[in-house]
Amino acid sequence: MSDSQESKIATADALTLLLHNQHALGAAIEEITKWLSENGIGSVAANAIEAMEPLDTNAQAITDAIMRLRRS
């Protein structure tokens, strides 16, 4: 296997781990947001939900990059 291919695999693997971390952080924030909403702190919950939007957007971009690396 060439160094270039090994580098692509290592990069894809690292991005995959970062993506897993991003999903875990999103899930944790969602749980906290749910608790905030249920305990009368709706404005903070709404702000947290809005702040999480880039997580979803970026997760798709990271997934696309991982797939491109793994196909090349």
PyRosetta script that sets phi, psi and omega in degrees:
from pyrosetta import init, pose_from_sequence

init()
pose = pose_from_sequence("MSDSQESKIATADALTLLLHNQHALGAAIEEITKWLSENGIGSVAANAIEAMEPLDTNAQAITDAIMRLRRS")
pose.set_psi(1, 137.1)
pose.set_omega(1, -177.8)
pose.set_phi(2, -75.1)
pose.set_psi(2, 159.2)
pose.set_omega(2, 177.2)
pose.set_phi(3, -60.2)
pose.set_psi(3, -36.3)
pose.set_omega(3, 179.5)
pose.set_phi(4, -63.5)
pose.set_psi(4, -44.1)
pose.set_omega(4, 179.5)
pose.set_phi(5, -66.4)
pose.set_psi(5, -41.3)
pose.set_omega(5, 177.7)
pose.set_phi(6, -63.0)
pose.set_psi(6, -38.1)
pose.set_omega(6, 177.9)
pose.set_phi(7, -64.9)
pose.set_psi(7, -41.8)
pose.set_omega(7, 178.4)
pose.set_phi(8, -63.6)
pose.set_psi(8, -42.0)
pose.set_omega(8, 179.5)
pose.set_phi(9, -64.5)
pose.set_psi(9, -44.4)
pose.set_omega(9, 179.7)
pose.set_phi(10, -62.9)
pose.set_psi(10, -40.6)
pose.set_omega(10, 178.6)
pose.set_phi(11, -65.0)
pose.set_psi(11, -44.8)
pose.set_omega(11, 178.6)
pose.set_phi(12, -62.2)
pose.set_psi(12, -41.1)
pose.set_omega(12, 178.4)
pose.set_phi(13, -63.0)
pose.set_psi(13, -43.4)
pose.set_omega(13, 179.4)
pose.set_phi(14, -64.6)
pose.set_psi(14, -43.0)
pose.set_omega(14, 178.1)
pose.set_phi(15, -63.2)
pose.set_psi(15, -36.7)
pose.set_omega(15, 178.2)
pose.set_phi(16, -62.6)
pose.set_psi(16, -43.1)
pose.set_omega(16, 178.0)
pose.set_phi(17, -64.2)
pose.set_psi(17, -41.5)
pose.set_omega(17, 177.0)
pose.set_phi(18, -63.1)
pose.set_psi(18, -38.2)
pose.set_omega(18, 178.0)
pose.set_phi(19, -64.8)
pose.set_psi(19, -41.1)
pose.set_omega(19, 176.8)
pose.set_phi(20, -61.7)
pose.set_psi(20, -41.5)
pose.set_omega(20, 177.5)
pose.set_phi(21, -62.8)
pose.set_psi(21, -41.0)
pose.set_omega(21, 179.5)
pose.set_phi(22, -62.4)
pose.set_psi(22, -42.0)
pose.set_omega(22, 177.4)
pose.set_phi(23, -63.9)
pose.set_psi(23, -40.7)
pose.set_omega(23, 179.4)
pose.set_phi(24, -64.8)
pose.set_psi(24, -43.2)
pose.set_omega(24, 178.1)
pose.set_phi(25, -63.7)
pose.set_psi(25, -41.8)
pose.set_omega(25, 177.7)
pose.set_phi(26, -60.5)
pose.set_psi(26, -42.8)
pose.set_omega(26, 179.6)
pose.set_phi(27, -64.6)
pose.set_psi(27, -40.7)
pose.set_omega(27, 179.2)
pose.set_phi(28, -64.8)
pose.set_psi(28, -43.0)
pose.set_omega(28, 179.1)
pose.set_phi(29, -64.6)
pose.set_psi(29, -38.3)
pose.set_omega(29, 177.4)
pose.set_phi(30, -61.8)
pose.set_psi(30, -40.9)
pose.set_omega(30, 178.3)
pose.set_phi(31, -63.7)
pose.set_psi(31, -43.6)
pose.set_omega(31, 178.5)
pose.set_phi(32, -64.9)
pose.set_psi(32, -41.0)
pose.set_omega(32, 178.7)
pose.set_phi(33, -61.5)
pose.set_psi(33, -42.2)
pose.set_omega(33, 178.1)
pose.set_phi(34, -60.7)
pose.set_psi(34, -44.4)
pose.set_omega(34, 179.8)
pose.set_phi(35, -62.8)
pose.set_psi(35, -43.1)
pose.set_omega(35, 179.2)
pose.set_phi(36, -60.1)
pose.set_psi(36, -44.5)
pose.set_omega(36, 179.9)
pose.set_phi(37, -62.2)
pose.set_psi(37, -42.5)
pose.set_omega(37, -178.3)
pose.set_phi(38, -71.2)
pose.set_psi(38, -17.3)
pose.set_omega(38, -178.2)
pose.set_phi(39, -111.0)
pose.set_psi(39, 25.4)
pose.set_omega(39, 170.7)
pose.set_phi(40, 77.2)
pose.set_psi(40, 19.5)
pose.set_omega(40, 179.2)
pose.set_phi(41, -116.0)
pose.set_psi(41, 56.1)
pose.set_omega(41, -174.0)
pose.set_phi(42, -62.2)
pose.set_psi(42, -34.7)
pose.set_omega(42, -177.9)
pose.set_phi(43, -67.0)
pose.set_psi(43, -38.1)
pose.set_omega(43, 178.0)
pose.set_phi(44, -68.2)
pose.set_psi(44, -40.7)
pose.set_omega(44, 178.2)
pose.set_phi(45, -61.3)
pose.set_psi(45, -43.3)
pose.set_omega(45, 179.6)
pose.set_phi(46, -62.8)
pose.set_psi(46, -40.3)
pose.set_omega(46, 178.0)
pose.set_phi(47, -64.6)
pose.set_psi(47, -39.3)
pose.set_omega(47, 179.7)
pose.set_phi(48, -65.9)
pose.set_psi(48, -40.7)
pose.set_omega(48, 178.4)
pose.set_phi(49, -63.2)
pose.set_psi(49, -43.5)
pose.set_omega(49, 179.2)
pose.set_phi(50, -63.9)
pose.set_psi(50, -40.0)
pose.set_omega(50, -179.3)
pose.set_phi(51, -67.9)
pose.set_psi(51, -21.1)
pose.set_omega(51, -179.7)
pose.set_phi(52, -82.7)
pose.set_psi(52, -12.2)
pose.set_omega(52, -177.4)
pose.set_phi(53, -54.3)
pose.set_psi(53, -42.8)
pose.set_omega(53, 178.0)
pose.set_phi(54, -61.7)
pose.set_psi(54, -26.7)
pose.set_omega(54, 177.6)
pose.set_phi(55, -59.1)
pose.set_psi(55, -45.9)
pose.set_omega(55, 179.7)
pose.set_phi(56, -66.2)
pose.set_psi(56, -45.1)
pose.set_omega(56, -179.9)
pose.set_phi(57, -61.6)
pose.set_psi(57, -48.2)
pose.set_omega(57, -177.7)
pose.set_phi(58, -69.7)
pose.set_psi(58, -31.5)
pose.set_omega(58, 178.6)
pose.set_phi(59, -61.3)
pose.set_psi(59, -40.5)
pose.set_omega(59, 179.0)
pose.set_phi(60, -66.8)
pose.set_psi(60, -41.4)
pose.set_omega(60, 179.0)
pose.set_phi(61, -64.6)
pose.set_psi(61, -40.1)
pose.set_omega(61, 177.9)
pose.set_phi(62, -65.5)
pose.set_psi(62, -43.5)
pose.set_omega(62, 178.4)
pose.set_phi(63, -59.5)
pose.set_psi(63, -44.0)
pose.set_omega(63, 178.6)
pose.set_phi(64, -61.3)
pose.set_psi(64, -42.8)
pose.set_omega(64, 179.5)
pose.set_phi(65, -64.2)
pose.set_psi(65, -40.8)
pose.set_omega(65, 178.0)
pose.set_phi(66, -61.0)
pose.set_psi(66, -45.2)
pose.set_omega(66, -179.3)
pose.set_phi(67, -63.9)
pose.set_psi(67, -40.8)
pose.set_omega(67, 177.6)
pose.set_phi(68, -62.3)
pose.set_psi(68, -43.0)
pose.set_omega(68, 179.4)
pose.set_phi(69, -63.4)
pose.set_psi(69, -43.2)
pose.set_omega(69, -176.9)
pose.set_phi(70, -70.6)
pose.set_psi(70, -27.1)
pose.set_omega(70, 179.0)
pose.set_phi(71, -81.6)
pose.set_psi(71, -23.7)
pose.set_omega(71, -174.6)
pose.set_phi(72, -84.7)
pose.dump_pdb("model.pdb")
